[in-house]
Amino acid sequence: MIPIRDDNPTRHFPIVTILLIAANVIVYLFFELPLTQKAMIAFINQYGFVPSRLFLSEGPMTPIPPLLTVFTSMFLHGGIFHLGGNMLYLWIFGNNIEDITGRVRFIIFYLLCGTAGALLQGIMSPSSTVPMVGASGAVSGVLGAYFIRYPFAKVTVLIPFFFFIHIMKIPALMVLGLWILFQVFNGFSTLQAKAGVAFFAHIGGFVSGIILLKVFEQRKGKR
């Protein structure tokens, strides 16, 4: 299933969601895309989150402290499809969460979820030397909050079936429920392997989004 939109209106213009999308796109277009493959690998190694560097103090030195790479990694992506997928989910679900947290709180919420996701991935594989990049952990936090707050909102999804694509509306509970089950299954299935996807970052972000929602959700009338 590929979500393309929801039918959940917002009360306020989602400026922070748009700015986060813009920041990710700008970093990719102006800092990553122009690099050669060799330079790109070096860049990702410097600013991506490498668990062994933070937890075991192993690996090459970086221009910034290892803990800060948790944050810089959230704005880096491994390719156009990686970027596009994350930004699509952020665009569909982020505006509603920004609406109920307020703009400043949403930024903090987003970064905390991304941090939780990265740290869980690191805890599950502390000796990993593979750089982790992407907004997936932070976006997963948004999905977790949406899952709890708007379970019955209708989400329009594309369902590929051989050479055909079926479009239908289904509850967010089903869309996001199946999504997190897929992450859990693949996370534990690839625990001993060098998976190319940081499934536990998704799980950590999703769970943190559920937990943090009550803390960051504001009372009606306040912004």
PyMOL commands that place a pseudoatom at each C-alpha (Angstrom):
pseudoatom trace, name=CA, resn=MET, resi=1, chain=A, elem=C, hetatm=0, pos=[0.000, 0.000, 0.000]
pseudoatom trace, name=CA, resn=ILE, resi=2, chain=A, elem=C, hetatm=0, pos=[1.229, 3.459, -0.919]
pseudoatom trace, name=CA, resn=PRO, resi=3, chain=A, elem=C, hetatm=0, pos=[-0.615, 6.305, 0.837]
pseudoatom trace, name=CA, resn=ILE, resi=4, chain=A, elem=C, hetatm=0, pos=[-1.183, 9.400, -1.281]
pseudoatom trace, name=CA, resn=ARG, resi=5, chain=A, elem=C, hetatm=0, pos=[-3.431, 11.577, 0.928]
pseudoatom trace, name=CA, resn=ASP, resi=6, chain=A, elem=C, hetatm=0, pos=[-5.799, 11.604, 3.875]
pseudoatom trace, name=CA, resn=ASP, resi=7, chain=A, elem=C, hetatm=0, pos=[-9.191, 13.221, 4.416]
pseudoatom trace, name=CA, resn=ASN, resi=8, chain=A, elem=C, hetatm=0, pos=[-8.237, 14.786, 7.742]
pseudoatom trace, name=CA, resn=PRO, resi=9, chain=A, elem=C, hetatm=0, pos=[-8.485, 18.612, 7.532]
pseudoatom trace, name=CA, resn=THR, resi=10, chain=A, elem=C, hetatm=0, pos=[-6.294, 20.937, 9.586]
pseudoatom trace, name=CA, resn=ARG, resi=11, chain=A, elem=C, hetatm=0, pos=[-7.101, 24.213, 11.331]
pseudoatom trace, name=CA, resn=HIS, resi=12, chain=A, elem=C, hetatm=0, pos=[-3.756, 25.892, 10.651]
pseudoatom trace, name=CA, resn=PHE, resi=13, chain=A, elem=C, hetatm=0, pos=[-1.343, 26.137, 7.747]
pseudoatom trace, name=CA, resn=PRO, resi=14, chain=A, elem=C, hetatm=0, pos=[1.387, 23.453, 8.303]
pseudoatom trace, name=CA, resn=ILE, resi=15, chain=A, elem=C, hetatm=0, pos=[4.374, 25.764, 7.939]
pseudoatom trace, name=CA, resn=VAL, resi=16, chain=A, elem=C, hetatm=0, pos=[6.746, 23.621, 10.034]
pseudoatom trace, name=CA, resn=THR, resi=17, chain=A, elem=C, hetatm=0, pos=[5.909, 20.459, 8.105]
pseudoatom trace, name=CA, resn=ILE, resi=18, chain=A, elem=C, hetatm=0, pos=[6.607, 22.302, 4.847]
pseudoatom trace, name=CA, resn=LEU, resi=19, chain=A, elem=C, hetatm=0, pos=[9.858, 23.766, 6.198]
pseudoatom trace, name=CA, resn=LEU, resi=20, chain=A, elem=C, hetatm=0, pos=[11.058, 20.324, 7.341]
pseudoatom trace, name=CA, resn=ILE, resi=21, chain=A, elem=C, hetatm=0, pos=[10.318, 18.906, 3.888]
pseudoatom trace, name=CA, resn=ALA, resi=22, chain=A, elem=C, hetatm=0, pos=[12.101, 21.851, 2.288]
pseudoatom trace, name=CA, resn=ALA, resi=23, chain=A, elem=C, hetatm=0, pos=[15.140, 21.413, 4.543]
pseudoatom trace, name=CA, resn=ASN, resi=24, chain=A, elem=C, hetatm=0, pos=[15.458, 17.736, 3.635]
pseudoatom trace, name=CA, resn=VAL, resi=25, chain=A, elem=C, hetatm=0, pos=[15.056, 18.433, -0.078]
pseudoatom trace, name=CA, resn=ILE, resi=26, chain=A, elem=C, hetatm=0, pos=[17.570, 21.320, -0.011]
pseudoatom trace, name=CA, resn=VAL, resi=27, chain=A, elem=C, hetatm=0, pos=[20.192, 19.249, 1.815]
pseudoatom trace, name=CA, resn=TYR, resi=28, chain=A, elem=C, hetatm=0, pos=[19.809, 16.462, -0.731]
pseudoatom trace, name=CA, resn=LEU, resi=29, chain=A, elem=C, hetatm=0, pos=[19.836, 18.694, -3.820]
pseudoatom trace, name=CA, resn=PHE, resi=30, chain=A, elem=C, hetatm=0, pos=[22.650, 21.051, -2.802]
pseudoatom trace, name=CA, resn=PHE, resi=31, chain=A, elem=C, hetatm=0, pos=[24.857, 19.016, -0.477]
pseudoatom trace, name=CA, resn=GLU, resi=32, chain=A, elem=C, hetatm=0, pos=[24.478, 15.385, -1.594]
pseudoatom trace, name=CA, resn=LEU, resi=33, chain=A, elem=C, hetatm=0, pos=[23.427, 15.195, -5.225]
pseudoatom trace, name=CA, resn=PRO, resi=34, chain=A, elem=C, hetatm=0, pos=[26.406, 17.182, -6.630]
pseudoatom trace, name=CA, resn=LEU, resi=35, chain=A, elem=C, hetatm=0, pos=[28.934, 14.856, -4.943]
pseudoatom trace, name=CA, resn=THR, resi=36, chain=A, elem=C, hetatm=0, pos=[30.800, 12.071, -6.696]
pseudoatom trace, name=CA, resn=GLN, resi=37, chain=A, elem=C, hetatm=0, pos=[30.146, 8.575, -5.383]
pseudoatom trace, name=CA, resn=LYS, resi=38, chain=A, elem=C, hetatm=0, pos=[33.419, 8.590, -3.417]
pseudoatom trace, name=CA, resn=ALA, resi=39, chain=A, elem=C, hetatm=0, pos=[32.746, 12.019, -1.938]
pseudoatom trace, name=CA, resn=MET, resi=40, chain=A, elem=C, hetatm=0, pos=[29.178, 10.996, -1.134]
pseudoatom trace, name=CA, resn=ILE, resi=41, chain=A, elem=C, hetatm=0, pos=[30.384, 7.970, 0.850]
pseudoatom trace, name=CA, resn=ALA, resi=42, chain=A, elem=C, hetatm=0, pos=[32.800, 10.171, 2.795]
pseudoatom trace, name=CA, resn=PHE, resi=43, chain=A, elem=C, hetatm=0, pos=[30.071, 12.749, 3.453]
pseudoatom trace, name=CA, resn=ILE, resi=44, chain=A, elem=C, hetatm=0, pos=[27.626, 10.120, 4.717]
pseudoatom trace, name=CA, resn=ASN, resi=45, chain=A, elem=C, hetatm=0, pos=[30.330, 8.592, 6.927]
pseudoatom trace, name=CA, resn=GLN, resi=46, chain=A, elem=C, hetatm=0, pos=[31.056, 11.980, 8.458]
pseudoatom trace, name=CA, resn=TYR, resi=47, chain=A, elem=C, hetatm=0, pos=[27.514, 13.187, 9.092]
pseudoatom trace, name=CA, resn=GLY, resi=48, chain=A, elem=C, hetatm=0, pos=[25.524, 9.949, 9.253]
pseudoatom trace, name=CA, resn=PHE, resi=49, chain=A, elem=C, hetatm=0, pos=[24.871, 8.222, 12.576]
pseudoatom trace, name=CA, resn=VAL, resi=50, chain=A, elem=C, hetatm=0, pos=[27.331, 5.354, 13.133]
pseudoatom trace, name=CA, resn=PRO, resi=51, chain=A, elem=C, hetatm=0, pos=[26.414, 3.356, 16.285]
pseudoatom trace, name=CA, resn=SER, resi=52, chain=A, elem=C, hetatm=0, pos=[29.953, 2.111, 17.001]
pseudoatom trace, name=CA, resn=ARG, resi=53, chain=A, elem=C, hetatm=0, pos=[31.237, 5.683, 17.005]
pseudoatom trace, name=CA, resn=LEU, resi=54, chain=A, elem=C, hetatm=0, pos=[28.784, 6.754, 19.708]
pseudoatom trace, name=CA, resn=PHE, resi=55, chain=A, elem=C, hetatm=0, pos=[28.506, 3.607, 21.841]
pseudoatom trace, name=CA, resn=LEU, resi=56, chain=A, elem=C, hetatm=0, pos=[32.010, 2.131, 21.545]
pseudoatom trace, name=CA, resn=SER, resi=57, chain=A, elem=C, hetatm=0, pos=[34.059, 5.220, 20.583]
pseudoatom trace, name=CA, resn=GLU, resi=58, chain=A, elem=C, hetatm=0, pos=[35.315, 3.324, 17.558]
pseudoatom trace, name=CA, resn=GLY, resi=59, chain=A, elem=C, hetatm=0, pos=[35.705, 4.462, 13.965]
pseudoatom trace, name=CA, resn=PRO, resi=60, chain=A, elem=C, hetatm=0, pos=[37.132, 7.504, 12.207]
pseudoatom trace, name=CA, resn=MET, resi=61, chain=A, elem=C, hetatm=0, pos=[36.885, 10.948, 13.730]
pseudoatom trace, name=CA, resn=THR, resi=62, chain=A, elem=C, hetatm=0, pos=[34.151, 13.289, 12.499]
pseudoatom trace, name=CA, resn=PRO, resi=63, chain=A, elem=C, hetatm=0, pos=[33.978, 17.093, 12.111]
pseudoatom trace, name=CA, resn=ILE, resi=64, chain=A, elem=C, hetatm=0, pos=[31.275, 17.136, 14.804]
pseudoatom trace, name=CA, resn=PRO, resi=65, chain=A, elem=C, hetatm=0, pos=[30.757, 15.150, 18.040]
pseudoatom trace, name=CA, resn=PRO, resi=66, chain=A, elem=C, hetatm=0, pos=[29.228, 11.680, 17.437]
pseudoatom trace, name=CA, resn=LEU, resi=67, chain=A, elem=C, hetatm=0, pos=[26.096, 12.601, 19.397]
pseudoatom trace, name=CA, resn=LEU, resi=68, chain=A, elem=C, hetatm=0, pos=[25.353, 15.457, 16.987]
pseudoatom trace, name=CA, resn=THR, resi=69, chain=A, elem=C, hetatm=0, pos=[25.355, 13.052, 14.057]
pseudoatom trace, name=CA, resn=VAL, resi=70, chain=A, elem=C, hetatm=0, pos=[22.073, 11.745, 15.477]
pseudoatom trace, name=CA, resn=PHE, resi=71, chain=A, elem=C, hetatm=0, pos=[20.578, 15.080, 14.361]
pseudoatom trace, name=CA, resn=THR, resi=72, chain=A, elem=C, hetatm=0, pos=[22.512, 15.640, 11.129]
pseudoatom trace, name=CA, resn=SER, resi=73, chain=A, elem=C, hetatm=0, pos=[21.622, 12.130, 9.975]
pseudoatom trace, name=CA, resn=MET, resi=74, chain=A, elem=C, hetatm=0, pos=[17.920, 13.037, 10.072]
pseudoatom trace, name=CA, resn=PHE, resi=75, chain=A, elem=C, hetatm=0, pos=[18.414, 15.417, 7.138]
pseudoatom trace, name=CA, resn=LEU, resi=76, chain=A, elem=C, hetatm=0, pos=[20.480, 13.109, 4.930]
pseudoatom trace, name=CA, resn=HIS, resi=77, chain=A, elem=C, hetatm=0, pos=[19.127, 10.484, 2.550]
pseudoatom trace, name=CA, resn=GLY, resi=78, chain=A, elem=C, hetatm=0, pos=[20.548, 7.618, 0.574]
pseudoatom trace, name=CA, resn=GLY, resi=79, chain=A, elem=C, hetatm=0, pos=[18.783, 8.445, -2.683]
pseudoatom trace, name=CA, resn=ILE, resi=80, chain=A, elem=C, hetatm=0, pos=[15.851, 10.178, -4.311]
pseudoatom trace, name=CA, resn=PHE, resi=81, chain=A, elem=C, hetatm=0, pos=[13.399, 7.354, -3.530]
pseudoatom trace, name=CA, resn=HIS, resi=82, chain=A, elem=C, hetatm=0, pos=[14.508, 7.249, 0.104]
pseudoatom trace, name=CA, resn=LEU, resi=83, chain=A, elem=C, hetatm=0, pos=[13.938, 10.998, 0.329]
pseudoatom trace, name=CA, resn=GLY, resi=84, chain=A, elem=C, hetatm=0, pos=[10.673, 10.893, -1.600]
pseudoatom trace, name=CA, resn=GLY, resi=85, chain=A, elem=C, hetatm=0, pos=[9.163, 8.127, 0.529]
pseudoatom trace, name=CA, resn=ASN, resi=86, chain=A, elem=C, hetatm=0, pos=[9.956, 9.860, 3.801]
pseudoatom trace, name=CA, resn=MET, resi=87, chain=A, elem=C, hetatm=0, pos=[8.714, 13.233, 2.616]
pseudoatom trace, name=CA, resn=LEU, resi=88, chain=A, elem=C, hetatm=0, pos=[5.494, 11.739, 1.247]
pseudoatom trace, name=CA, resn=TYR, resi=89, chain=A, elem=C, hetatm=0, pos=[4.635, 10.264, 4.647]
pseudoatom trace, name=CA, resn=LEU, resi=90, chain=A, elem=C, hetatm=0, pos=[5.620, 13.498, 6.399]
pseudoatom trace, name=CA, resn=TRP, resi=91, chain=A, elem=C, hetatm=0, pos=[3.439, 15.547, 4.044]
pseudoatom trace, name=CA, resn=ILE, resi=92, chain=A, elem=C, hetatm=0, pos=[0.371, 13.314, 4.476]
pseudoatom trace, name=CA, resn=PHE, resi=93, chain=A, elem=C, hetatm=0, pos=[0.503, 12.811, 8.240]
pseudoatom trace, name=CA, resn=GLY, resi=94, chain=A, elem=C, hetatm=0, pos=[2.694, 15.606, 9.579]
pseudoatom trace, name=CA, resn=ASN, resi=95, chain=A, elem=C, hetatm=0, pos=[0.269, 18.490, 9.082]
pseudoatom trace, name=CA, resn=ASN, resi=96, chain=A, elem=C, hetatm=0, pos=[-2.302, 17.005, 11.462]
pseudoatom trace, name=CA, resn=ILE, resi=97, chain=A, elem=C, hetatm=0, pos=[0.235, 16.335, 14.197]
pseudoatom trace, name=CA, resn=GLU, resi=98, chain=A, elem=C, hetatm=0, pos=[1.653, 19.837, 13.826]
pseudoatom trace, name=CA, resn=ASP, resi=99, chain=A, elem=C, hetatm=0, pos=[-1.927, 21.092, 14.126]
pseudoatom trace, name=CA, resn=ILE, resi=100, chain=A, elem=C, hetatm=0, pos=[-2.452, 19.493, 17.537]
pseudoatom trace, name=CA, resn=THR, resi=101, chain=A, elem=C, hetatm=0, pos=[0.988, 20.145, 19.012]
pseudoatom trace, name=CA, resn=GLY, resi=102, chain=A, elem=C, hetatm=0, pos=[1.620, 23.652, 17.736]
pseudoatom trace, name=CA, resn=ARG, resi=103, chain=A, elem=C, hetatm=0, pos=[4.562, 24.675, 15.598]
pseudoatom trace, name=CA, resn=VAL, resi=104, chain=A, elem=C, hetatm=0, pos=[7.380, 24.967, 18.135]
pseudoatom trace, name=CA, resn=ARG, resi=105, chain=A, elem=C, hetatm=0, pos=[6.348, 21.816, 19.969]
pseudoatom trace, name=CA, resn=PHE, resi=106, chain=A, elem=C, hetatm=0, pos=[6.142, 19.940, 16.693]
pseudoatom trace, name=CA, resn=ILE, resi=107, chain=A, elem=C, hetatm=0, pos=[9.783, 20.674, 15.917]
pseudoatom trace, name=CA, resn=ILE, resi=108, chain=A, elem=C, hetatm=0, pos=[10.849, 19.359, 19.331]
pseudoatom trace, name=CA, resn=PHE, resi=109, chain=A, elem=C, hetatm=0, pos=[8.532, 16.353, 18.998]
pseudoatom trace, name=CA, resn=TYR, resi=110, chain=A, elem=C, hetatm=0, pos=[9.940, 15.547, 15.555]
pseudoatom trace, name=CA, resn=LEU, resi=111, chain=A, elem=C, hetatm=0, pos=[13.574, 15.756, 16.675]
pseudoatom trace, name=CA, resn=LEU, resi=112, chain=A, elem=C, hetatm=0, pos=[12.958, 13.719, 19.840]
pseudoatom trace, name=CA, resn=CYS, resi=113, chain=A, elem=C, hetatm=0, pos=[11.275, 10.949, 17.858]
pseudoatom trace, name=CA, resn=GLY, resi=114, chain=A, elem=C, hetatm=0, pos=[14.161, 10.916, 15.391]
pseudoatom trace, name=CA, resn=THR, resi=115, chain=A, elem=C, hetatm=0, pos=[16.628, 10.733, 18.280]
pseudoatom trace, name=CA, resn=ALA, resi=116, chain=A, elem=C, hetatm=0, pos=[14.735, 7.873, 19.936]
pseudoatom trace, name=CA, resn=GLY, resi=117, chain=A, elem=C, hetatm=0, pos=[14.665, 5.974, 16.659]
pseudoatom trace, name=CA, resn=ALA, resi=118, chain=A, elem=C, hetatm=0, pos=[18.391, 6.396, 16.029]
pseudoatom trace, name=CA, resn=LEU, resi=119, chain=A, elem=C, hetatm=0, pos=[19.330, 5.421, 19.576]
pseudoatom trace, name=CA, resn=LEU, resi=120, chain=A, elem=C, hetatm=0, pos=[17.170, 2.282, 19.522]
pseudoatom trace, name=CA, resn=GLN, resi=121, chain=A, elem=C, hetatm=0, pos=[18.782, 1.243, 16.254]
pseudoatom trace, name=CA, resn=GLY, resi=122, chain=A, elem=C, hetatm=0, pos=[22.178, 1.842, 17.851]
pseudoatom trace, name=CA, resn=ILE, resi=123, chain=A, elem=C, hetatm=0, pos=[21.302, -0.087, 21.001]
pseudoatom trace, name=CA, resn=MET, resi=124, chain=A, elem=C, hetatm=0, pos=[20.176, -3.067, 18.922]
pseudoatom trace, name=CA, resn=SER, resi=125, chain=A, elem=C, hetatm=0, pos=[23.475, -3.071, 16.994]
pseudoatom trace, name=CA, resn=PRO, resi=126, chain=A, elem=C, hetatm=0, pos=[26.019, -0.992, 18.954]
pseudoatom trace, name=CA, resn=SER, resi=127, chain=A, elem=C, hetatm=0, pos=[29.014, -2.356, 17.053]
pseudoatom trace, name=CA, resn=SER, resi=128, chain=A, elem=C, hetatm=0, pos=[27.617, -1.443, 13.638]
pseudoatom trace, name=CA, resn=THR, resi=129, chain=A, elem=C, hetatm=0, pos=[29.893, 0.677, 11.475]
pseudoatom trace, name=CA, resn=VAL, resi=130, chain=A, elem=C, hetatm=0, pos=[27.211, 1.291, 8.840]
pseudoatom trace, name=CA, resn=PRO, resi=131, chain=A, elem=C, hetatm=0, pos=[26.122, 4.961, 8.739]
pseudoatom trace, name=CA, resn=MET, resi=132, chain=A, elem=C, hetatm=0, pos=[22.428, 5.470, 9.323]
pseudoatom trace, name=CA, resn=VAL, resi=133, chain=A, elem=C, hetatm=0, pos=[20.768, 8.339, 7.451]
pseudoatom trace, name=CA, resn=GLY, resi=134, chain=A, elem=C, hetatm=0, pos=[17.242, 9.476, 6.818]
pseudoatom trace, name=CA, resn=ALA, resi=135, chain=A, elem=C, hetatm=0, pos=[14.256, 11.145, 8.413]
pseudoatom trace, name=CA, resn=SER, resi=136, chain=A, elem=C, hetatm=0, pos=[12.572, 7.770, 8.921]
pseudoatom trace, name=CA, resn=GLY, resi=137, chain=A, elem=C, hetatm=0, pos=[12.821, 7.727, 12.723]
pseudoatom trace, name=CA, resn=ALA, resi=138, chain=A, elem=C, hetatm=0, pos=[11.372, 11.215, 13.075]
pseudoatom trace, name=CA, resn=VAL, resi=139, chain=A, elem=C, hetatm=0, pos=[8.653, 10.573, 10.492]
pseudoatom trace, name=CA, resn=SER, resi=140, chain=A, elem=C, hetatm=0, pos=[7.814, 7.285, 12.219]
pseudoatom trace, name=CA, resn=GLY, resi=141, chain=A, elem=C, hetatm=0, pos=[7.146, 9.293, 15.371]
pseudoatom trace, name=CA, resn=VAL, resi=142, chain=A, elem=C, hetatm=0, pos=[4.612, 11.326, 13.413]
pseudoatom trace, name=CA, resn=LEU, resi=143, chain=A, elem=C, hetatm=0, pos=[3.006, 8.080, 12.220]
pseudoatom trace, name=CA, resn=GLY, resi=144, chain=A, elem=C, hetatm=0, pos=[2.806, 6.753, 15.783]
pseudoatom trace, name=CA, resn=ALA, resi=145, chain=A, elem=C, hetatm=0, pos=[1.077, 9.917, 16.969]
pseudoatom trace, name=CA, resn=TYR, resi=146, chain=A, elem=C, hetatm=0, pos=[-1.347, 9.834, 14.028]
pseudoatom trace, name=CA, resn=PHE, resi=147, chain=A, elem=C, hetatm=0, pos=[-2.049, 6.135, 14.664]
pseudoatom trace, name=CA, resn=ILE, resi=148, chain=A, elem=C, hetatm=0, pos=[-3.226, 6.931, 18.201]
pseudoatom trace, name=CA, resn=ARG, resi=149, chain=A, elem=C, hetatm=0, pos=[-4.878, 10.305, 17.591]
pseudoatom trace, name=CA, resn=TYR, resi=150, chain=A, elem=C, hetatm=0, pos=[-6.666, 9.658, 14.267]
pseudoatom trace, name=CA, resn=PRO, resi=151, chain=A, elem=C, hetatm=0, pos=[-7.125, 5.884, 13.914]
pseudoatom trace, name=CA, resn=PHE, resi=152, chain=A, elem=C, hetatm=0, pos=[-10.314, 6.156, 11.861]
pseudoatom trace, name=CA, resn=ALA, resi=153, chain=A, elem=C, hetatm=0, pos=[-9.271, 8.946, 9.517]
pseudoatom trace, name=CA, resn=LYS, resi=154, chain=A, elem=C, hetatm=0, pos=[-9.558, 7.736, 5.943]
pseudoatom trace, name=CA, resn=VAL, resi=155, chain=A, elem=C, hetatm=0, pos=[-6.335, 7.418, 3.974]
pseudoatom trace, name=CA, resn=THR, resi=156, chain=A, elem=C, hetatm=0, pos=[-6.349, 7.078, 0.191]
pseudoatom trace, name=CA, resn=VAL, resi=157, chain=A, elem=C, hetatm=0, pos=[-3.853, 4.402, -0.855]
pseudoatom trace, name=CA, resn=LEU, resi=158, chain=A, elem=C, hetatm=0, pos=[-2.570, 2.888, -4.077]
pseudoatom trace, name=CA, resn=ILE, resi=159, chain=A, elem=C, hetatm=0, pos=[-2.523, -0.899, -4.073]
pseudoatom trace, name=CA, resn=PRO, resi=160, chain=A, elem=C, hetatm=0, pos=[-0.466, -2.375, -6.949]
pseudoatom trace, name=CA, resn=PHE, resi=161, chain=A, elem=C, hetatm=0, pos=[-1.804, -5.705, -8.213]
pseudoatom trace, name=CA, resn=PHE, resi=162, chain=A, elem=C, hetatm=0, pos=[0.297, -7.151, -11.014]
pseudoatom trace, name=CA, resn=PHE, resi=163, chain=A, elem=C, hetatm=0, pos=[-0.170, -4.649, -13.886]
pseudoatom trace, name=CA, resn=PHE, resi=164, chain=A, elem=C, hetatm=0, pos=[-3.069, -2.845, -12.242]
pseudoatom trace, name=CA, resn=ILE, resi=165, chain=A, elem=C, hetatm=0, pos=[-3.236, -0.214, -9.525]
pseudoatom trace, name=CA, resn=HIS, resi=166, chain=A, elem=C, hetatm=0, pos=[-6.283, -0.102, -7.289]
pseudoatom trace, name=CA, resn=ILE, resi=167, chain=A, elem=C, hetatm=0, pos=[-7.157, 3.095, -5.400]
pseudoatom trace, name=CA, resn=MET, resi=168, chain=A, elem=C, hetatm=0, pos=[-9.171, 2.874, -2.204]
pseudoatom trace, name=CA, resn=LYS, resi=169, chain=A, elem=C, hetatm=0, pos=[-9.762, 4.590, 1.121]
pseudoatom trace, name=CA, resn=ILE, resi=170, chain=A, elem=C, hetatm=0, pos=[-9.025, 2.697, 4.308]
pseudoatom trace, name=CA, resn=PRO, resi=171, chain=A, elem=C, hetatm=0, pos=[-8.700, 3.725, 7.979]
pseudoatom trace, name=CA, resn=ALA, resi=172, chain=A, elem=C, hetatm=0, pos=[-5.338, 5.003, 9.199]
pseudoatom trace, name=CA, resn=LEU, resi=173, chain=A, elem=C, hetatm=0, pos=[-5.499, 2.273, 11.851]
pseudoatom trace, name=CA, resn=MET, resi=174, chain=A, elem=C, hetatm=0, pos=[-5.104, -0.331, 9.121]
pseudoatom trace, name=CA, resn=VAL, resi=175, chain=A, elem=C, hetatm=0, pos=[-2.556, 1.561, 7.005]
pseudoatom trace, name=CA, resn=LEU, resi=176, chain=A, elem=C, hetatm=0, pos=[-0.242, 2.415, 9.885]
pseudoatom trace, name=CA, resn=GLY, resi=177, chain=A, elem=C, hetatm=0, pos=[-0.965, -0.778, 11.815]
pseudoatom trace, name=CA, resn=LEU, resi=178, chain=A, elem=C, hetatm=0, pos=[0.173, -2.921, 8.895]
pseudoatom trace, name=CA, resn=TRP, resi=179, chain=A, elem=C, hetatm=0, pos=[3.154, -0.617, 8.398]
pseudoatom trace, name=CA, resn=ILE, resi=180, chain=A, elem=C, hetatm=0, pos=[4.453, -0.988, 11.968]
pseudoatom trace, name=CA, resn=LEU, resi=181, chain=A, elem=C, hetatm=0, pos=[3.844, -4.754, 11.944]
pseudoatom trace, name=CA, resn=PHE, resi=182, chain=A, elem=C, hetatm=0, pos=[5.984, -4.935, 8.813]
pseudoatom trace, name=CA, resn=GLN, resi=183, chain=A, elem=C, hetatm=0, pos=[8.755, -2.977, 10.568]
pseudoatom trace, name=CA, resn=VAL, resi=184, chain=A, elem=C, hetatm=0, pos=[8.687, -5.236, 13.642]
pseudoatom trace, name=CA, resn=PHE, resi=185, chain=A, elem=C, hetatm=0, pos=[8.704, -8.418, 11.582]
pseudoatom trace, name=CA, resn=ASN, resi=186, chain=A, elem=C, hetatm=0, pos=[11.570, -7.271, 9.381]
pseudoatom trace, name=CA, resn=GLY, resi=187, chain=A, elem=C, hetatm=0, pos=[13.477, -5.768, 12.291]
pseudoatom trace, name=CA, resn=PHE, resi=188, chain=A, elem=C, hetatm=0, pos=[13.683, -9.021, 14.210]
pseudoatom trace, name=CA, resn=SER, resi=189, chain=A, elem=C, hetatm=0, pos=[14.082, -11.091, 11.039]
pseudoatom trace, name=CA, resn=THR, resi=190, chain=A, elem=C, hetatm=0, pos=[17.199, -9.139, 10.048]
pseudoatom trace, name=CA, resn=LEU, resi=191, chain=A, elem=C, hetatm=0, pos=[18.586, -8.597, 13.551]
pseudoatom trace, name=CA, resn=GLN, resi=192, chain=A, elem=C, hetatm=0, pos=[21.705, -10.675, 12.860]
pseudoatom trace, name=CA, resn=ALA, resi=193, chain=A, elem=C, hetatm=0, pos=[22.119, -9.470, 9.300]
pseudoatom trace, name=CA, resn=LYS, resi=194, chain=A, elem=C, hetatm=0, pos=[23.496, -6.243, 7.903]
pseudoatom trace, name=CA, resn=ALA, resi=195, chain=A, elem=C, hetatm=0, pos=[20.146, -4.942, 6.732]
pseudoatom trace, name=CA, resn=GLY, resi=196, chain=A, elem=C, hetatm=0, pos=[20.043, -1.927, 4.478]
pseudoatom trace, name=CA, resn=VAL, resi=197, chain=A, elem=C, hetatm=0, pos=[17.003, -0.532, 6.285]
pseudoatom trace, name=CA, resn=ALA, resi=198, chain=A, elem=C, hetatm=0, pos=[17.114, 0.673, 9.903]
pseudoatom trace, name=CA, resn=PHE, resi=199, chain=A, elem=C, hetatm=0, pos=[13.897, -1.066, 10.967]
pseudoatom trace, name=CA, resn=PHE, resi=200, chain=A, elem=C, hetatm=0, pos=[14.478, -0.470, 14.667]
pseudoatom trace, name=CA, resn=ALA, resi=201, chain=A, elem=C, hetatm=0, pos=[14.794, 3.256, 14.021]
pseudoatom trace, name=CA, resn=HIS, resi=202, chain=A, elem=C, hetatm=0, pos=[11.286, 3.071, 12.587]
pseudoatom trace, name=CA, resn=ILE, resi=203, chain=A, elem=C, hetatm=0, pos=[10.047, 1.094, 15.590]
pseudoatom trace, name=CA, resn=GLY, resi=204, chain=A, elem=C, hetatm=0, pos=[11.730, 3.417, 18.087]
pseudoatom trace, name=CA, resn=GLY, resi=205, chain=A, elem=C, hetatm=0, pos=[10.354, 6.502, 16.373]
pseudoatom trace, name=CA, resn=PHE, resi=206, chain=A, elem=C, hetatm=0, pos=[6.835, 5.066, 16.155]
pseudoatom trace, name=CA, resn=VAL, resi=207, chain=A, elem=C, hetatm=0, pos=[6.697, 4.064, 19.829]
pseudoatom trace, name=CA, resn=SER, resi=208, chain=A, elem=C, hetatm=0, pos=[8.185, 7.375, 20.966]
pseudoatom trace, name=CA, resn=GLY, resi=209, chain=A, elem=C, hetatm=0, pos=[5.552, 9.207, 18.923]
pseudoatom trace, name=CA, resn=ILE, resi=210, chain=A, elem=C, hetatm=0, pos=[2.808, 7.343, 20.770]
pseudoatom trace, name=CA, resn=ILE, resi=211, chain=A, elem=C, hetatm=0, pos=[4.394, 8.068, 24.153]
pseudoatom trace, name=CA, resn=LEU, resi=212, chain=A, elem=C, hetatm=0, pos=[5.259, 11.708, 23.493]
pseudoatom trace, name=CA, resn=LEU, resi=213, chain=A, elem=C, hetatm=0, pos=[1.908, 12.665, 21.965]
pseudoatom trace, name=CA, resn=LYS, resi=214, chain=A, elem=C, hetatm=0, pos=[0.252, 13.248, 25.346]
pseudoatom trace, name=CA, resn=VAL, resi=215, chain=A, elem=C, hetatm=0, pos=[3.177, 15.401, 26.433]
pseudoatom trace, name=CA, resn=PHE, resi=216, chain=A, elem=C, hetatm=0, pos=[3.178, 17.591, 23.333]
pseudoatom trace, name=CA, resn=GLU, resi=217, chain=A, elem=C, hetatm=0, pos=[-0.511, 17.713, 22.443]
pseudoatom trace, name=CA, resn=GLN, resi=218, chain=A, elem=C, hetatm=0, pos=[-1.792, 21.104, 23.514]
pseudoatom trace, name=CA, resn=ARG, resi=219, chain=A, elem=C, hetatm=0, pos=[-5.145, 22.226, 24.756]
pseudoatom trace, name=CA, resn=LYS, resi=220, chain=A, elem=C, hetatm=0, pos=[-7.579, 23.593, 22.211]
pseudoatom trace, name=CA, resn=GLY, resi=221, chain=A, elem=C, hetatm=0, pos=[-7.315, 27.288, 21.658]
pseudoatom trace, name=CA, resn=LYS, resi=222, chain=A, elem=C, hetatm=0, pos=[-3.611, 27.502, 22.436]
pseudoatom trace, name=CA, resn=ARG, resi=223, chain=A, elem=C, hetatm=0, pos=[-0.887, 27.597, 19.823]
for i in range(1, 223): cmd.bond("trace and resi %d" % i, "trace and resi %d" % (i + 1))
show_as sticks, trace
zoom trace
